[in-house]
Amino acid sequence: MKTLKIKNLLAVMLMSVTIFSCSSDDSNTDEPVTLSKYVIGYQTDTWNENYMWSFSSIDQLMTGTIDMNGKGIEQGGSYIPIANTMFAMDSEAEGSAPFSLNAAGALVAGSRVFIESPYAYGVTEDNKLLIVGASWEGASSNNELIVYDPVKQFITSRKFNDFGTTTGRFDFPTGVTVVGDKVFVSVFNRDASDDWQIDQKQAYIRVYDYPSLTFVKRIADPRTTAVGMYYTNTGIIRTDSGNVYTFSSNAKAGGYTVKEDSHSGILRINKGQTDFDASYFFDLQESTLNGKVLAAYPIGGEKAYIVYLPAADDTVEWGFLRHYTFKFKSAIIDLPTKKITAVTGLPGHAGDNYFGIGSLFVENGNAYKAFVTNDEVRIYKINLETGVATAGAKVTGGGTDISAITKLTYTAQ
């Protein structure tokens, strides 16, 4: 009898251990974890032979040397950070695609889409990509506006619009931004000749409804000259308040014939409006910079990071788009107050090489961007309050520059 009781007691104890063990196993089931990595785009000396590379820590941009030989995956096109992807806008045969991180943290391409002759683009407030296709040679002024959804990975709407203005002349897109139900396309007005006779008399913006893409009107302002420049998409920005600011260089370095009785300047379109604010104009050449703004990048709030050229150094045609001159400087501008914070610790450098707004990355009060000087390519971290620039990693590998920087998240088991 005692033997039976002891056996029954042992059975109960073993069952309890088994139940506890199963319960412990259930509580240790791996939960999905959200992780992040940084991604850069690297542009080589060979046309459209670009690379995309992911890495774990922003500190890797700030120390030692980044040798891009053998790094990343080859993918042509302009790189645009949007909606937790790095979108490669490639108009060649393979097509464009959004790149994201899979569960293993590796970059993978999404569905490909063909976009013909994209020359201007911008990110909407609802994280769509708005692209304007155009004819470089002026064979047609009938341009296409396209809305691409990087989450659904397909074009959600598209519409043609005639950018022609007068006989033999048409508007050419330089940038796009969207505020609420309105699209603002910055343009310069040109003819179809090989030497591009560009109208520098005024700043021009084309306004469209969003998301219908229906043309509303064209606005102009004689206080400065053409907005933005060819294929850079850094001449028009949207701030956190929803105001739109435009940046006109009036510079040889931007590919323009300088209009002597006009200055480089910044204009504003207030949120909810479709006309330039007559009470706002920031003349950069009359400011303490005495410079010409070639590119602007939104950095949060109502501020912009600008790359400018001292007016006296504007001597090289198309100098911003080629590594011909290393006299460009940087500054941070509080746009409503026009307060300027000079960037210090950054050597004279070249302009961007068709990189676009994705070439500057902002995180934790700092901006990260690669700059080309006379003898190297190096990444700098810029404190956005003080303007102090700190030298980071040197970039090598036979290429030209870091064309884009972003941070992507992914879910791992």
C-alpha positions, 0 to 999 in steps of 0.5 A: 500500500505504501509502495502504491502511494509513493508511486502515485506521488512520484507521478504527480511530481513528474506531471507538475515538472512537465507542465512547468517546463511546457509553460516556461517554453511557451513564455520564451517564444521568440517575439518579433523585434524591430531593428534598424540599419543605415543605408548609403548610396555610392556613385561611381565614375561610370555612368549609372553604375551606382551601389547601395550598402547597408551597415549597423551604426551611424558611428561607421560614418564617422571613423576611419576609411570606408572603402566602397570596393566590393561593398553593397549591391549594384543598382543604377538610378537616383536614390530617394529615401521614402516610406522606409525604403531607398527608392532607386529611380532608374529610367534604364532597362531594368527599371526603378525599384524600392529597396527595403530590409528583409527579416535578415537585415539584407537589402532586397529589391521590391517590384520594378516599375518603368518610369520614363525620363524622370527629371523632378521628384518630391515626397508627398505628406502621405509618403508617396513619390511624385515624379515629373517626366520631361523631354531633355531635348525639348522634343515635346512639352507634354510632360507626365506627372506620376504618383508612385506608392512605395508601399503598394509598389505601383503607380497610383495615378498619372496625368500629362500636362503641356508645359508649353508657355509661348511658341517655341518655349516651355517650362522644365521641371527642377523640383516638386513638393506637395502641401495638402491638396496642392502640388508645387513644381519649380521650373525654369523656362527655356527654348528647345535649342542646344544652348538652352536660352533660359528666361531669368526674368522671374521665379516660376512655379506650376501649381496642381491639385493633389491627388488629381494632378489637374493643372491649376495655374502658373505663378511668377515673381520678379524679385528673383530668378529661376528656381532650383536647377537642372536635375538636382531637386534641391530648389524647393522645400516644405517645412514642418509648418507646411510653408513652401520655400523656393531657392533661386541661385542666379548663378553661373554655377547653376547653369544660368546666365547671371541677371545682373540686376537681380539677386539670389534669393528665397521666396515663400508660399504660405500654407493653404495659399497658391501665390508667393508671399509678397511680404517675404523675400530673403536676398542672400547676396545682401545678407552676411553670406553675400552668396548665391544659394545652390541647394537647400535641404529641409532639416526639421522645423522651419530651418534649411541647410543650404550650400552656397557660393560666395558671389565673387567666386561664381565664375565656373559655368555648371560648377555646382554639378561638376567637381570643377571648383571647391569654393562652396560653403554651407550655412543653416537658415531659420527661414521665417526669421532669416537668422543665419548660422554659418557652418564652421570646420567644413573646408571649401568643397564641390557642389552636389553631382545630381544627388538630390535631397537624399544626400543629407541625413538628419538624426538627433540634432545632427546632419550627415553629408559627404563633401568632395574637396580638392583631394578627398571625399569625406563625410561630415557631421554638422551640429544643427544648433551650432553649425560646427562640422566634425570630420568623419570617415574618408570615402575611397573606392574609385567613385565620386561621392555618397549620393544618399543616406537614410535609416531603414527598419526591419522586423526580425524573429 
